[in-house]
Amino acid sequence: DYIATGHYVQRWQDENGRWGLRKNDDPGKDQSYVLYSLTQDQLAHTLFPLGGMHKDAVRAIAEEQGLCNARKHDSQDICFVPDGDYAAFLERYTGQPMQPGNFVDEQGHVIGRHKGAARYTIGQRKGLGLALGAPVYVCGKDMEKNTVTVGPESELFKTTLIAGDFNWISIPELTAPMRVKAKARYRQVEQPATAYPLENGLVKVVFDEPQRAITRGQAVVLYDGDVVVGGGTIL
């Protein structure tokens, strides 16, 4: 009938019977960003008993009940990558070793060699192994060409993204420009933006201020106050 999870998010139903997601009361533990893809049917059958609670209160209950994980440290990484070595996990999972390739600058000039494009994230500065006289950051990746583009930090700031595979929660669909707050990564504080509907279900999100290291493949989630409007995958 239902599935109950320990995610810190609140479920609610409006006067028209539409299910919604609301941010947790404890902003430091809100997990609404990762649940934007839940459908109406899934929300109707999902319970979030911790949604209105603070983590310290949950720990106190666990302590009272004598649970062995009452004082366990919060998990920071993906649970099935316990050693934090994502590249090694990908190699094991795909059965394919990482292929070295070229670091290139913004003009496409080869400036060094990398150890596999999947090892690098947009905005990364450390661990590149490049000595160019000034700090450079990962600004882009071409997985087909196996190249990693690096440049100055200024190249990381963009105002606009296009997203697809959108799931709408608080509204049936986006039919006109909508003022929202948007976040393009889990740890980001949501930022003022405008969402515009495009053809084929795509959505353009234009931030009021440039945002650092918007990354293809990550989720962008839209909020109206503490309510999740919807979310999709950055293209």
Stockholm file with secondary structure:
# STOCKHOLM 1.0

chainA/1-235         DYIATGHYVQRWQDENGRWGLRKNDDPGKDQSYVLYSLTQDQLAHTLFPLGGMHKDAVRAIAEEQGLCNARKHDSQDICFVPDGDYAAFLERYTGQPMQPGNFVDEQGHVIGRHKGAARYTIGQRKGLGLALGAPVYVCGKDMEKNTVTVGPESELFKTTLIAGDFNWISIPELTAPMRVKAKARYRQVEQPATAYPLENGLVKVVFDEPQRAITRGQAVVLYDGDVVVGGGTIL
#=GR chainA/1-235 SS CCEECCCSEEEEECTTSCEEEEECSSGGGCCGGGGTTCCHHHHHTEECTTTTCCHHHHHHHHHHTTCTTTTCCCCCSCTTCTTCCHHHHHHHHHSCCCCCEEEECTTCCEEEEESCGGGCCTTCCTTCCCCCSSCCEEEEEETTTTEEEEECGGGGEEEEEEEEEEEESSSSCCCSCEEEEEESSTTSCCEEEEEEECGGGCEEEEEEEEEECCCTTSEEEEEETTEEEEEEEEC
#=GC SS_cons         CCEECCCSEEEEECTTSCEEEEECSSGGGCCGGGGTTCCHHHHHTEECTTTTCCHHHHHHHHHHTTCTTTTCCCCCSCTTCTTCCHHHHHHHHHSCCCCCEEEECTTCCEEEEESCGGGCCTTCCTTCCCCCSSCCEEEEEETTTTEEEEECGGGGEEEEEEEEEEEESSSSCCCSCEEEEEESSTTSCCEEEEEEECGGGCEEEEEEEEEECCCTTSEEEEEETTEEEEEEEEC
//
